């Protein structure tokens, strides 16, 4: 029954998400919606490893930027997007796996995990900013320093470089990617691997005493999060048509963490909601110069922690749980009322 209930919940969430994503272009232009969906995929990558794996990564932007740069460099050298798109996922996955193996097999504490991931992001940011010279090139692709890499081929239909995907069609590709990633993550968490990963988050020592290799599972989960972030970076590179070192910035890393906290950790829907809501708020704030965007995001974070400790998704879940508790009470009251009515008829 539990597996069937989880399947129904997943299908219901996917159906609702598909309807919302299909209706969204009626209210917001496709160009803006595309980047909001990309942010949602990026937030989901951190929501998986932090909310369910207990791994607080301050450098999720490193995998995001690595995916974007990998795609741009490969697209310039290959001339179309099919293989570069796959490399934009595979390279961050492999890098995250190696980095995670170094950290988890090294038995580093949570504090040092955060410091290392933060330092890795800073290294990428500093290095990419210092690659302005002509000697910094990979094949035909010049890294460009702080100017970044512009002018590479964007997403096309696989096998047909002349058929480019953009505007509304690109939005639907991003929306489909979000739904697929959500479904795969739900399936992963419902599998024995996912349940063990959550158990390791709760008590790593007890899980190891039961015979599970916590280090390997945490490494694989960390790598999956890196691959999902790489997918988001690849889609962003196709959307923006330019990649710059700003993708590795500390501001980007901080935003991802804020999205997850405001949306609601411990859920998959929460980071998605947080990224899309705060991303759109940032877009609206960017059209004015009266208030600093960073100040507003910080204020939203503080208010969320104080007023909504479980995030936006937690608020809806609490309401759903209260409604679920009321239904059995009403059913019991109705049953008692029917019993009394039958007793009166017999009298």
Residue pairs with C-beta under 8 A, 6 or more apart in sequence:
3 190
6 186
6 190
10 183
10 186
10 187
10 190
13 182
13 186
13 269
14 179
14 182
14 183
17 178
17 179
17 182
18 175
18 179
21 37
21 175
21 178
21 179
22 175
24 33
25 33
25 168
25 171
28 36
28 280
30 167
30 168
30 170
30 171
31 167
31 171
32 280
32 283
33 171
34 170
34 171
34 174
34 235
34 239
35 236
35 239
35 279
36 275
36 276
36 279
36 280
36 283
37 171
37 174
37 175
37 177
37 178
37 276
38 174
38 232
38 235
38 236
38 239
39 232
39 259
39 275
39 276
39 279
40 178
40 271
40 272
40 275
40 276
40 279
41 174
41 177
41 178
41 181
41 228
41 231
41 232
41 235
42 60
42 64
42 228
42 229
42 232
42 233
42 256
42 275
43 256
43 259
43 260
43 263
43 271
43 272
43 274
43 275
44 178
44 181
44 182
44 185
44 228
44 268
44 271
44 272
44 275
45 60
45 63
45 225
45 226
45 227
45 228
45 229
45 232
46 57
46 60
46 225
46 229
46 256
46 257
46 259
46 260
46 271
47 260
47 263
47 265
47 267
47 268
47 270
47 271
47 272
48 185
48 189
48 221
48 224
48 225
48 228
48 268
49 55
49 57
49 221
49 222
49 224
49 225
50 56
50 57
50 260
50 265
51 260
51 265
51 266
51 267
51 268
51 270
51 271
52 189
52 194
52 197
52 198
52 201
52 221
52 266
53 197
53 198
53 200
53 201
53 218
53 221
53 222
53 225
54 200
54 201
54 202
55 113
55 218
55 221
55 222
55 225
56 110
56 113
56 114
57 113
57 114
57 117
57 222
57 225
58 114
58 115
58 117
58 118
58 121
58 253
58 257
59 116
59 117
59 118
59 119
59 120
59 121
59 253
60 117
60 225
60 229
60 253
60 256
61 121
61 229
61 247
61 248
61 249
61 250
61 252
61 253
61 256
62 117
62 120
62 121
62 124
62 248
62 253
63 92
63 95
63 96
63 225
63 226
63 227
63 229
63 230
63 233
64 92
64 229
64 230
64 232
64 233
64 236
64 247
64 252
64 256
65 124
65 128
65 233
65 243
65 245
65 247
65 248
65 252
66 91
66 92
66 95
66 124
66 230
66 233
67 88
67 89
67 91
67 92
67 229
67 230
67 231
67 232
67 233
67 234
67 237
68 88
68 233
68 234
68 236
68 237
68 243
68 247
69 128
69 143
69 149
69 233
69 237
69 243
69 247
70 84
70 87
70 88
70 91
70 92
70 230
70 233
70 234
71 81
71 84
71 85
71 87
71 88
71 152
71 233
71 234
71 237
71 238
71 243
72 84
72 141
72 149
72 152
72 237
72 243
73 84
73 138
73 139
73 141
73 149
73 152
74 83
74 84
74 87
74 88
75 81
75 84
75 152
75 153
75 154
76 139
76 140
76 141
76 149
76 151
76 152
76 153
77 138
77 139
77 140
77 141
78 84
79 153
79 161
80 153
80 156
80 161
81 153
81 154
81 155
81 156
81 161
81 238
82 156
82 158
82 159
84 234
85 155
85 234
88 230
88 231
88 233
88 234
88 237
89 227
89 230
89 231
89 234
90 227
90 230
91 230
92 226
92 227
92 229
92 230
92 233
93 223
93 224
93 226
93 227
93 230
94 223
95 226
96 222
96 223
96 225
96 226
96 227
96 229
97 219
97 220
97 222
97 223
97 226
99 116
99 117
99 120
99 222
99 226
100 218
100 219
100 222
100 223
100 226
101 215
101 219
103 112
103 113
103 116
104 214
104 215
104 218
104 219
104 222
105 215
105 219
107 215
108 116
118 250
118 253
121 248
121 250
121 253
122 248
122 250
124 245
124 248
125 245
125 248
125 249
125 250
128 143
128 145
128 244
128 245
128 248
129 145
129 146
129 245
130 145
131 143
131 144
131 145
132 144
132 145
132 146
132 147
133 145
134 142
136 142
136 143
136 145
137 143
141 149
141 152
142 149
143 149
144 150
145 245
146 244
146 245
147 244
148 242
148 243
148 244
148 245
149 242
149 243
150 241
150 242
151 241
151 242
152 237
152 241
153 161
154 164
154 165
154 166
154 238
154 241
155 164
155 165
155 166
155 170
155 173
155 235
155 238
156 162
156 163
156 164
156 165
157 163
157 165
165 173
165 238
170 238
170 239
173 235
174 235
174 239
177 231
177 235
178 272
181 228
181 231
182 268
182 272
185 228
185 268
186 268
188 194
188 224
189 195
189 197
189 198
189 268
193 217
193 220
196 207
196 212
196 217
197 217
197 218
197 221
199 206
199 207
199 212
200 207
200 212
200 214
200 217
200 218
204 214
207 214
208 214
233 247
236 243
236 247
237 243
246 252
251 294
255 278
255 297
256 275
258 274
258 278
258 297
258 300
258 301
259 271
259 274
259 275
259 278
259 279
260 270
260 271
260 274
261 274
261 301
261 304
261 305
261 311
262 274
262 277
262 278
262 300
262 301
262 304
262 308
262 311
262 312
263 269
263 270
263 271
263 272
263 273
263 274
263 275
263 277
263 311
263 312
263 313
264 270
264 271
264 273
264 274
264 308
264 310
264 311
264 312
264 313
264 314
264 315
264 317
265 271
265 311
266 310
266 314
267 311
267 313
267 314
267 317
269 313
270 311
270 312
270 313
270 314
273 312
273 313
274 311
274 312
277 312
278 297
278 300
281 296
281 300
282 293
282 297
285 291
285 293
285 296
286 293
304 311
304 312
308 314
308 315
310 317
310 318
